[in-house]
Amino acid sequence: MHPLCKMPGCTDRATATFAQVPLCELHHDEIWVETRHYYTKHQQGADRDTRPQYRKIDSLIHWSRKRMGRLK
Ligand SMILES: [Zn+2]
């Protein structure tokens, strides 16, 4: 079994996961860069809607809300 990347519109094979969501290497890299960037910005008081890639798969991450709360 080779799951496909769950990023909408992407048809690449998943080679990694983010929050248990299968992603291709490109999107996995993108979402980690975005996540690191987000938490840096977040600590500076930036708006929470600054993670466009993450939000595309947000609905697939059932525990994301809980995790966000823990990281505060
Ligand atoms: Zn992808």
PDB file of the backbone (N, CA, C, O) and the ligand in Angstrom, with CONECT records:
HET     ZN  A 101       1
ATOM      1  N   MET A   1       0.831  -1.210   0.000  1.00  0.00           N
ATOM      2  CA  MET A   1       0.000   0.000   0.000  1.00  0.00           C
ATOM      3  C   MET A   1       0.865   1.260   0.000  1.00  0.00           C
ATOM      4  O   MET A   1       1.750   1.429   0.839  1.00  0.00           O
ATOM      5  N   HIS A   2       0.587   2.127  -0.952  1.00  0.00           N
ATOM      6  CA  HIS A   2       1.276   3.413  -0.987  1.00  0.00           C
ATOM      7  C   HIS A   2       0.231   4.516  -0.934  1.00  0.00           C
ATOM      8  O   HIS A   2      -0.346   4.870  -1.962  1.00  0.00           O
ATOM      9  N   PRO A   3      -0.017   5.056   0.235  1.00  0.00           N
ATOM     10  CA  PRO A   3      -1.027   6.118   0.332  1.00  0.00           C
ATOM     11  C   PRO A   3      -0.596   7.345  -0.456  1.00  0.00           C
ATOM     12  O   PRO A   3       0.595   7.607  -0.626  1.00  0.00           O
ATOM     13  N   LEU A   4      -1.576   8.085  -0.928  1.00  0.00           N
ATOM     14  CA  LEU A   4      -1.286   9.324  -1.645  1.00  0.00           C
ATOM     15  C   LEU A   4      -1.286  10.489  -0.670  1.00  0.00           C
ATOM     16  O   LEU A   4      -1.908  10.445   0.391  1.00  0.00           O
ATOM     17  N   CYS A   5      -0.572  11.528  -1.062  1.00  0.00           N
ATOM     18  CA  CYS A   5      -0.540  12.769  -0.286  1.00  0.00           C
ATOM     19  C   CYS A   5      -1.968  13.295  -0.110  1.00  0.00           C
ATOM     20  O   CYS A   5      -2.749  13.336  -1.061  1.00  0.00           O
ATOM     21  N   LYS A   6      -2.290  13.691   1.104  1.00  0.00           N
ATOM     22  CA  LYS A   6      -3.652  14.151   1.405  1.00  0.00           C
ATOM     23  C   LYS A   6      -3.866  15.624   1.113  1.00  0.00           C
ATOM     24  O   LYS A   6      -4.978  16.130   1.264  1.00  0.00           O
ATOM     25  N   MET A   7      -2.825  16.313   0.700  1.00  0.00           N
ATOM     26  CA  MET A   7      -2.995  17.728   0.392  1.00  0.00           C
ATOM     27  C   MET A   7      -3.915  17.861  -0.814  1.00  0.00           C
ATOM     28  O   MET A   7      -3.667  17.243  -1.850  1.00  0.00           O
ATOM     29  N   PRO A   8      -4.977  18.659  -0.695  1.00  0.00           N
ATOM     30  CA  PRO A   8      -5.930  18.786  -1.808  1.00  0.00           C
ATOM     31  C   PRO A   8      -5.235  19.143  -3.118  1.00  0.00           C
ATOM     32  O   PRO A   8      -4.448  20.088  -3.174  1.00  0.00           O
ATOM     33  N   GLY A   9      -5.530  18.384  -4.165  1.00  0.00           N
ATOM     34  CA  GLY A   9      -4.961  18.664  -5.470  1.00  0.00           C
ATOM     35  C   GLY A   9      -3.638  17.975  -5.736  1.00  0.00           C
ATOM     36  O   GLY A   9      -3.159  17.990  -6.869  1.00  0.00           O
ATOM     37  N   CYS A  10      -3.033  17.371  -4.723  1.00  0.00           N
ATOM     38  CA  CYS A  10      -1.746  16.710  -4.888  1.00  0.00           C
ATOM     39  C   CYS A  10      -1.969  15.222  -5.131  1.00  0.00           C
ATOM     40  O   CYS A  10      -2.756  14.580  -4.436  1.00  0.00           O
ATOM     41  N   THR A  11      -1.274  14.687  -6.116  1.00  0.00           N
ATOM     42  CA  THR A  11      -1.443  13.266  -6.446  1.00  0.00           C
ATOM     43  C   THR A  11      -0.152  12.487  -6.237  1.00  0.00           C
ATOM     44  O   THR A  11      -0.028  11.354  -6.700  1.00  0.00           O
ATOM     45  N   ASP A  12       0.808  13.086  -5.543  1.00  0.00           N
ATOM     46  CA  ASP A  12       2.067  12.400  -5.276  1.00  0.00           C
ATOM     47  C   ASP A  12       1.891  11.335  -4.196  1.00  0.00           C
ATOM     48  O   ASP A  12       0.955  11.384  -3.397  1.00  0.00           O
ATOM     49  N   ARG A  13       2.805  10.382  -4.191  1.00  0.00           N
ATOM     50  CA  ARG A  13       2.772   9.364  -3.150  1.00  0.00           C
ATOM     51  C   ARG A  13       3.256   9.950  -1.834  1.00  0.00           C
ATOM     52  O   ARG A  13       4.192  10.748  -1.789  1.00  0.00           O
ATOM     53  N   ALA A  14       2.597   9.533  -0.774  1.00  0.00           N
ATOM     54  CA  ALA A  14       3.009  10.002   0.546  1.00  0.00           C
ATOM     55  C   ALA A  14       4.280   9.276   0.969  1.00  0.00           C
ATOM     56  O   ALA A  14       4.378   8.054   0.851  1.00  0.00           O
ATOM     57  N   THR A  15       5.240  10.031   1.457  1.00  0.00           N
ATOM     58  CA  THR A  15       6.489   9.450   1.949  1.00  0.00           C
ATOM     59  C   THR A  15       6.706   9.784   3.406  1.00  0.00           C
ATOM     60  O   THR A  15       7.685   9.353   4.014  1.00  0.00           O
ATOM     61  N   ALA A  16       5.782  10.559   3.970  1.00  0.00           N
ATOM     62  CA  ALA A  16       5.905  10.968   5.366  1.00  0.00           C
ATOM     63  C   ALA A  16       4.516  11.299   5.892  1.00  0.00           C
ATOM     64  O   ALA A  16       3.550  11.351   5.132  1.00  0.00           O
ATOM     65  N   THR A  17       4.426  11.519   7.179  1.00  0.00           N
ATOM     66  CA  THR A  17       3.145  11.923   7.736  1.00  0.00           C
ATOM     67  C   THR A  17       3.333  13.158   8.600  1.00  0.00           C
ATOM     68  O   THR A  17       4.396  13.381   9.179  1.00  0.00           O
ATOM     69  N   PHE A  18       2.279  13.950   8.672  1.00  0.00           N
ATOM     70  CA  PHE A  18       2.229  15.086   9.585  1.00  0.00           C
ATOM     71  C   PHE A  18       0.956  14.916  10.392  1.00  0.00           C
ATOM     72  O   PHE A  18      -0.141  14.933   9.834  1.00  0.00           O
ATOM     73  N   ALA A  19       1.093  14.751  11.707  1.00  0.00           N
ATOM     74  CA  ALA A  19      -0.077  14.517  12.549  1.00  0.00           C
ATOM     75  C   ALA A  19      -0.874  13.313  12.042  1.00  0.00           C
ATOM     76  O   ALA A  19      -2.105  13.325  12.029  1.00  0.00           O
ATOM     77  N   GLN A  20      -0.140  12.269  11.623  1.00  0.00           N
ATOM     78  CA  GLN A  20      -0.715  11.025  11.134  1.00  0.00           C
ATOM     79  C   GLN A  20      -1.408  11.166   9.786  1.00  0.00           C
ATOM     80  O   GLN A  20      -2.046  10.221   9.322  1.00  0.00           O
ATOM     81  N   VAL A  21      -1.294  12.327   9.149  1.00  0.00           N
ATOM     82  CA  VAL A  21      -1.858  12.539   7.822  1.00  0.00           C
ATOM     83  C   VAL A  21      -0.759  12.302   6.787  1.00  0.00           C
ATOM     84  O   VAL A  21       0.284  12.954   6.841  1.00  0.00           O
ATOM     85  N   PRO A  22      -0.978  11.367   5.835  1.00  0.00           N
ATOM     86  CA  PRO A  22       0.051  11.089   4.826  1.00  0.00           C
ATOM     87  C   PRO A  22       0.299  12.297   3.923  1.00  0.00           C
ATOM     88  O   PRO A  22      -0.640  12.919   3.425  1.00  0.00           O
ATOM     89  N   LEU A  23       1.562  12.613   3.724  1.00  0.00           N
ATOM     90  CA  LEU A  23       1.932  13.724   2.853  1.00  0.00           C
ATOM     91  C   LEU A  23       3.146  13.339   2.016  1.00  0.00           C
ATOM     92  O   LEU A  23       3.967  12.524   2.435  1.00  0.00           O
ATOM     93  N   CYS A  24       3.252  13.933   0.831  1.00  0.00           N
ATOM     94  CA  CYS A  24       4.448  13.736   0.020  1.00  0.00           C
ATOM     95  C   CYS A  24       5.590  14.543   0.644  1.00  0.00           C
ATOM     96  O   CYS A  24       5.386  15.352   1.549  1.00  0.00           O
ATOM     97  N   GLU A  25       6.788  14.299   0.132  1.00  0.00           N
ATOM     98  CA  GLU A  25       7.947  14.961   0.730  1.00  0.00           C
ATOM     99  C   GLU A  25       7.839  16.479   0.648  1.00  0.00           C
ATOM    100  O   GLU A  25       8.146  17.186   1.607  1.00  0.00           O
ATOM    101  N   LEU A  26       7.401  16.971  -0.506  1.00  0.00           N
ATOM    102  CA  LEU A  26       7.292  18.419  -0.704  1.00  0.00           C
ATOM    103  C   LEU A  26       6.338  19.056   0.302  1.00  0.00           C
ATOM    104  O   LEU A  26       6.683  20.041   0.954  1.00  0.00           O
ATOM    105  N   HIS A  27       5.135  18.492   0.427  1.00  0.00           N
ATOM    106  CA  HIS A  27       4.150  19.097   1.319  1.00  0.00           C
ATOM    107  C   HIS A  27       4.508  18.896   2.780  1.00  0.00           C
ATOM    108  O   HIS A  27       4.187  19.728   3.629  1.00  0.00           O
ATOM    109  N   HIS A  28       5.177  17.784   3.068  1.00  0.00           N
ATOM    110  CA  HIS A  28       5.647  17.562   4.432  1.00  0.00           C
ATOM    111  C   HIS A  28       6.656  18.647   4.815  1.00  0.00           C
ATOM    112  O   HIS A  28       6.593  19.216   5.905  1.00  0.00           O
ATOM    113  N   ASP A  29       7.580  18.918   3.905  1.00  0.00           N
ATOM    114  CA  ASP A  29       8.550  19.986   4.149  1.00  0.00           C
ATOM    115  C   ASP A  29       7.848  21.326   4.300  1.00  0.00           C
ATOM    116  O   ASP A  29       8.134  22.092   5.221  1.00  0.00           O
ATOM    117  N   GLU A  30       6.926  21.597   3.386  1.00  0.00           N
ATOM    118  CA  GLU A  30       6.227  22.882   3.400  1.00  0.00           C
ATOM    119  C   GLU A  30       5.493  23.103   4.707  1.00  0.00           C
ATOM    120  O   GLU A  30       5.538  24.191   5.282  1.00  0.00           O
ATOM    121  N   ILE A  31       4.812  22.057   5.174  1.00  0.00           N
ATOM    122  CA  ILE A  31       3.987  22.247   6.366  1.00  0.00           C
ATOM    123  C   ILE A  31       4.857  22.399   7.611  1.00  0.00           C
ATOM    124  O   ILE A  31       4.463  23.073   8.563  1.00  0.00           O
ATOM    125  N   TRP A  32       6.041  21.775   7.612  1.00  0.00           N
ATOM    126  CA  TRP A  32       6.926  21.963   8.763  1.00  0.00           C
ATOM    127  C   TRP A  32       7.546  23.349   8.773  1.00  0.00           C
ATOM    128  O   TRP A  32       7.678  23.974   9.825  1.00  0.00           O
ATOM    129  N   VAL A  33       7.925  23.824   7.597  1.00  0.00           N
ATOM    130  CA  VAL A  33       8.445  25.196   7.502  1.00  0.00           C
ATOM    131  C   VAL A  33       7.372  26.164   7.978  1.00  0.00           C
ATOM    132  O   VAL A  33       7.635  27.079   8.758  1.00  0.00           O
ATOM    133  N   GLU A  34       6.152  25.938   7.487  1.00  0.00           N
ATOM    134  CA  GLU A  34       5.032  26.797   7.856  1.00  0.00           C
ATOM    135  C   GLU A  34       4.742  26.722   9.353  1.00  0.00           C
ATOM    136  O   GLU A  34       4.460  27.736   9.989  1.00  0.00           O
ATOM    137  N   THR A  35       4.814  25.519   9.905  1.00  0.00           N
ATOM    138  CA  THR A  35       4.503  25.339  11.322  1.00  0.00           C
ATOM    139  C   THR A  35       5.526  26.054  12.210  1.00  0.00           C
ATOM    140  O   THR A  35       5.172  26.741  13.168  1.00  0.00           O
ATOM    141  N   ARG A  36       6.801  25.872  11.862  1.00  0.00           N
ATOM    142  CA  ARG A  36       7.847  26.559  12.636  1.00  0.00           C
ATOM    143  C   ARG A  36       7.678  28.067  12.536  1.00  0.00           C
ATOM    144  O   ARG A  36       7.803  28.787  13.527  1.00  0.00           O
ATOM    145  N   HIS A  37       7.394  28.533  11.326  1.00  0.00           N
ATOM    146  CA  HIS A  37       7.198  29.957  11.082  1.00  0.00           C
ATOM    147  C   HIS A  37       5.998  30.461  11.887  1.00  0.00           C
ATOM    148  O   HIS A  37       6.033  31.538  12.483  1.00  0.00           O
ATOM    149  N   TYR A  38       4.941  29.652  11.887  1.00  0.00           N
ATOM    150  CA  TYR A  38       3.715  30.036  12.582  1.00  0.00           C
ATOM    151  C   TYR A  38       3.941  30.207  14.073  1.00  0.00           C
ATOM    152  O   TYR A  38       3.514  31.201  14.659  1.00  0.00           O
ATOM    153  N   TYR A  39       4.616  29.238  14.692  1.00  0.00           N
ATOM    154  CA  TYR A  39       4.777  29.336  16.136  1.00  0.00           C
ATOM    155  C   TYR A  39       5.728  30.451  16.528  1.00  0.00           C
ATOM    156  O   TYR A  39       5.597  31.020  17.612  1.00  0.00           O
ATOM    157  N   THR A  40       6.671  30.771  15.678  1.00  0.00           N
ATOM    158  CA  THR A  40       7.519  31.936  15.918  1.00  0.00           C
ATOM    159  C   THR A  40       6.681  33.202  15.867  1.00  0.00           C
ATOM    160  O   THR A  40       6.765  34.059  16.747  1.00  0.00           O
ATOM    161  N   LYS A  41       5.868  33.304  14.815  1.00  0.00           N
ATOM    162  CA  LYS A  41       5.004  34.478  14.656  1.00  0.00           C
ATOM    163  C   LYS A  41       3.967  34.551  15.774  1.00  0.00           C
ATOM    164  O   LYS A  41       3.669  35.620  16.306  1.00  0.00           O
ATOM    165  N   HIS A  42       3.423  33.370  16.113  1.00  0.00           N
ATOM    166  CA  HIS A  42       2.361  33.308  17.106  1.00  0.00           C
ATOM    167  C   HIS A  42       2.829  33.900  18.427  1.00  0.00           C
ATOM    168  O   HIS A  42       2.085  34.597  19.116  1.00  0.00           O
ATOM    169  N   GLN A  43       4.071  33.606  18.760  1.00  0.00           N
ATOM    170  CA  GLN A  43       4.614  34.123  20.013  1.00  0.00           C
ATOM    171  C   GLN A  43       4.763  35.640  19.960  1.00  0.00           C
ATOM    172  O   GLN A  43       4.869  36.307  20.989  1.00  0.00           O
ATOM    173  N   GLN A  44       4.769  36.160  18.754  1.00  0.00           N
ATOM    174  CA  GLN A  44       4.868  37.613  18.586  1.00  0.00           C
ATOM    175  C   GLN A  44       3.481  38.235  18.425  1.00  0.00           C
ATOM    176  O   GLN A  44       3.351  39.429  18.157  1.00  0.00           O
ATOM    177  N   GLY A  45       2.434  37.395  18.596  1.00  0.00           N
ATOM    178  CA  GLY A  45       1.072  37.915  18.574  1.00  0.00           C
ATOM    179  C   GLY A  45       0.426  37.968  17.199  1.00  0.00           C
ATOM    180  O   GLY A  45      -0.515  38.731  16.984  1.00  0.00           O
ATOM    181  N   ALA A  46       0.926  37.159  16.262  1.00  0.00           N
ATOM    182  CA  ALA A  46       0.355  37.176  14.917  1.00  0.00           C
ATOM    183  C   ALA A  46      -1.003  36.477  14.895  1.00  0.00           C
ATOM    184  O   ALA A  46      -1.335  35.709  15.799  1.00  0.00           O
ATOM    185  N   ASP A  47      -1.767  36.750  13.867  1.00  0.00           N
ATOM    186  CA  ASP A  47      -3.066  36.127  13.671  1.00  0.00           C
ATOM    187  C   ASP A  47      -2.910  34.620  13.481  1.00  0.00           C
ATOM    188  O   ASP A  47      -1.878  34.170  12.982  1.00  0.00           O
ATOM    189  N   ARG A  48      -3.909  33.838  13.868  1.00  0.00           N
ATOM    190  CA  ARG A  48      -3.809  32.388  13.764  1.00  0.00           C
ATOM    191  C   ARG A  48      -4.037  31.875  12.342  1.00  0.00           C
ATOM    192  O   ARG A  48      -3.719  30.722  12.053  1.00  0.00           O
ATOM    193  N   ASP A  49      -4.572  32.689  11.467  1.00  0.00           N
ATOM    194  CA  ASP A  49      -4.863  32.234  10.104  1.00  0.00           C
ATOM    195  C   ASP A  49      -3.673  32.399   9.172  1.00  0.00           C
ATOM    196  O   ASP A  49      -3.831  32.850   8.038  1.00  0.00           O
ATOM    197  N   THR A  50      -2.507  32.045   9.632  1.00  0.00           N
ATOM    198  CA  THR A  50      -1.321  32.231   8.805  1.00  0.00           C
ATOM    199  C   THR A  50      -0.704  30.887   8.430  1.00  0.00           C
ATOM    200  O   THR A  50       0.496  30.803   8.173  1.00  0.00           O
ATOM    201  N   ARG A  51      -1.527  29.831   8.398  1.00  0.00           N
ATOM    202  CA  ARG A  51      -1.019  28.508   8.055  1.00  0.00           C
ATOM    203  C   ARG A  51      -1.859  27.909   6.940  1.00  0.00           C
ATOM    204  O   ARG A  51      -2.583  26.940   7.171  1.00  0.00           O
ATOM    205  N   PRO A  52      -1.781  28.462   5.737  1.00  0.00           N
ATOM    206  CA  PRO A  52      -2.642  27.981   4.637  1.00  0.00           C
ATOM    207  C   PRO A  52      -2.494  26.497   4.334  1.00  0.00           C
ATOM    208  O   PRO A  52      -3.491  25.834   4.048  1.00  0.00           O
ATOM    209  N   GLN A  53      -1.294  25.963   4.386  1.00  0.00           N
ATOM    210  CA  GLN A  53      -1.116  24.535   4.091  1.00  0.00           C
ATOM    211  C   GLN A  53      -1.735  23.669   5.183  1.00  0.00           C
ATOM    212  O   GLN A  53      -2.426  22.690   4.905  1.00  0.00           O
ATOM    213  N   TYR A  54      -1.470  24.053   6.426  1.00  0.00           N
ATOM    214  CA  TYR A  54      -2.006  23.284   7.547  1.00  0.00           C
ATOM    215  C   TYR A  54      -3.527  23.266   7.512  1.00  0.00           C
ATOM    216  O   TYR A  54      -4.149  22.236   7.775  1.00  0.00           O
ATOM    217  N   ARG A  55      -4.116  24.393   7.191  1.00  0.00           N
ATOM    218  CA  ARG A  55      -5.573  24.490   7.211  1.00  0.00           C
ATOM    219  C   ARG A  55      -6.219  23.619   6.138  1.00  0.00           C
ATOM    220  O   ARG A  55      -7.385  23.247   6.262  1.00  0.00           O
ATOM    221  N   LYS A  56      -5.469  23.290   5.084  1.00  0.00           N
ATOM    222  CA  LYS A  56      -6.018  22.412   4.038  1.00  0.00           C
ATOM    223  C   LYS A  56      -6.236  20.995   4.559  1.00  0.00           C
ATOM    224  O   LYS A  56      -7.118  20.286   4.075  1.00  0.00           O
ATOM    225  N   ILE A  57      -5.441  20.581   5.538  1.00  0.00           N
ATOM    226  CA  ILE A  57      -5.600  19.224   6.067  1.00  0.00           C
ATOM    227  C   ILE A  57      -6.076  19.240   7.512  1.00  0.00           C
ATOM    228  O   ILE A  57      -6.150  18.201   8.167  1.00  0.00           O
ATOM    229  N   ASP A  58      -6.397  20.429   7.997  1.00  0.00           N
ATOM    230  CA  ASP A  58      -6.817  20.585   9.388  1.00  0.00           C
ATOM    231  C   ASP A  58      -7.952  19.625   9.744  1.00  0.00           C
ATOM    232  O   ASP A  58      -7.955  19.039  10.827  1.00  0.00           O
ATOM    233  N   SER A  59      -8.911  19.465   8.837  1.00  0.00           N
ATOM    234  CA  SER A  59     -10.078  18.632   9.123  1.00  0.00           C
ATOM    235  C   SER A  59      -9.711  17.151   9.232  1.00  0.00           C
ATOM    236  O   SER A  59     -10.484  16.356   9.765  1.00  0.00           O
ATOM    237  N   LEU A  60      -8.529  16.782   8.725  1.00  0.00           N
ATOM    238  CA  LEU A  60      -8.092  15.387   8.794  1.00  0.00           C
ATOM    239  C   LEU A  60      -7.375  15.081  10.106  1.00  0.00           C
ATOM    240  O   LEU A  60      -7.154  13.920  10.448  1.00  0.00           O
ATOM    241  N   ILE A  61      -7.020  16.128  10.827  1.00  0.00           N
ATOM    242  CA  ILE A  61      -6.283  15.961  12.077  1.00  0.00           C
ATOM    243  C   ILE A  61      -7.268  16.123  13.225  1.00  0.00           C
ATOM    244  O   ILE A  61      -7.538  17.237  13.675  1.00  0.00           O
ATOM    245  N   HIS A  62      -7.800  15.002  13.690  1.00  0.00           N
ATOM    246  CA  HIS A  62      -8.915  15.082  14.632  1.00  0.00           C
ATOM    247  C   HIS A  62      -8.507  15.645  15.985  1.00  0.00           C
ATOM    248  O   HIS A  62      -9.339  16.177  16.719  1.00  0.00           O
ATOM    249  N   TRP A  63      -7.217  15.526  16.314  1.00  0.00           N
ATOM    250  CA  TRP A  63      -6.818  16.030  17.627  1.00  0.00           C
ATOM    251  C   TRP A  63      -6.097  17.372  17.556  1.00  0.00           C
ATOM    252  O   TRP A  63      -5.493  17.807  18.536  1.00  0.00           O
ATOM    253  N   SER A  64      -6.160  18.028  16.396  1.00  0.00           N
ATOM    254  CA  SER A  64      -5.376  19.248  16.232  1.00  0.00           C
ATOM    255  C   SER A  64      -5.777  20.337  17.223  1.00  0.00           C
ATOM    256  O   SER A  64      -4.928  21.085  17.708  1.00  0.00           O
ATOM    257  N   ARG A  65      -7.061  20.423  17.520  1.00  0.00           N
ATOM    258  CA  ARG A  65      -7.510  21.470  18.451  1.00  0.00           C
ATOM    259  C   ARG A  65      -6.905  21.239  19.833  1.00  0.00           C
ATOM    260  O   ARG A  65      -6.427  22.166  20.486  1.00  0.00           O
ATOM    261  N   LYS A  66      -6.940  19.978  20.258  1.00  0.00           N
ATOM    262  CA  LYS A  66      -6.405  19.646  21.561  1.00  0.00           C
ATOM    263  C   LYS A  66      -4.907  19.978  21.637  1.00  0.00           C
ATOM    264  O   LYS A  66      -4.415  20.536  22.618  1.00  0.00           O
ATOM    265  N   ARG A  67      -4.212  19.610  20.563  1.00  0.00           N
ATOM    266  CA  ARG A  67      -2.771  19.817  20.531  1.00  0.00           C
ATOM    267  C   ARG A  67      -2.428  21.295  20.558  1.00  0.00           C
ATOM    268  O   ARG A  67      -1.484  21.710  21.230  1.00  0.00           O
ATOM    269  N   MET A  68      -3.194  22.083  19.830  1.00  0.00           N
ATOM    270  CA  MET A  68      -2.954  23.521  19.811  1.00  0.00           C
ATOM    271  C   MET A  68      -3.082  24.085  21.212  1.00  0.00           C
ATOM    272  O   MET A  68      -2.333  24.978  21.606  1.00  0.00           O
ATOM    273  N   GLY A  69      -4.050  23.550  21.971  1.00  0.00           N
ATOM    274  CA  GLY A  69      -4.244  24.039  23.322  1.00  0.00           C
ATOM    275  C   GLY A  69      -3.064  23.715  24.213  1.00  0.00           C
ATOM    276  O   GLY A  69      -2.660  24.515  25.057  1.00  0.00           O
ATOM    277  N   ARG A  70      -2.509  22.509  24.005  1.00  0.00           N
ATOM    278  CA  ARG A  70      -1.367  22.096  24.825  1.00  0.00           C
ATOM    279  C   ARG A  70      -0.120  22.923  24.561  1.00  0.00           C
ATOM    280  O   ARG A  70       0.703  23.125  25.454  1.00  0.00           O
ATOM    281  N   LEU A  71       0.011  23.393  23.343  1.00  0.00           N
ATOM    282  CA  LEU A  71       1.240  24.100  22.967  1.00  0.00           C
ATOM    283  C   LEU A  71       1.232  25.548  23.435  1.00  0.00           C
ATOM    284  O   LEU A  71       2.240  26.245  23.322  1.00  0.00           O
ATOM    285  N   LYS A  72       0.116  25.997  23.951  1.00  0.00           N
ATOM    286  CA  LYS A  72       0.042  27.405  24.365  1.00  0.00           C
ATOM    287  C   LYS A  72       0.894  27.669  25.576  1.00  0.00           C
ATOM    288  O   LYS A  72       0.949  28.800  26.057  1.00  0.00           O
TER     289      LYS A  72
HETATM  290 ZN    ZN A 101       1.715  16.555  -1.747  1.00  0.00          ZN2+
END
